[in-house]
Amino acid sequence: MTHFSLSDEVFEQQFADTTLAPQLFSHEAHLRLAWIHIQKYGKDQAIANVCNQIQRFDRTHGDGTMFNRTVTVAAVEAVAHFMGKIEASDFTNFINQAPRLRNNLKDLVAQHYSWNIFTDPAAKADYLEPDLLPF
């Protein structure tokens, strides 16, 4: 079973109420969550929603230390960027047209930051603006 076995509505709801099986929340599922929220609520609200929900999911199913606010915002920004360039009616079609999101998110983010936001303790706690290229 993968996150693809759930409809967008069920996936969104189960993630929001933290009943989604943790093993289903992969990197790709993270991107899907961003895609769903951007479509439904717009980018700014999607950033707030996804950050809050991932942080709550991490506290519920983990030890509360995995959430990284800067990485989450950067991922939503990256998904929004690709959504502006790709015509897709569903997430599967979208991600198949944007393999760089699935396979090279770290490289995409590195174009914006001169340091590793994935391991930076300050980036985990607060959103840090890019220093190389704005979103």
Disulfide bonds with the S-S distance in Angstrom:
none
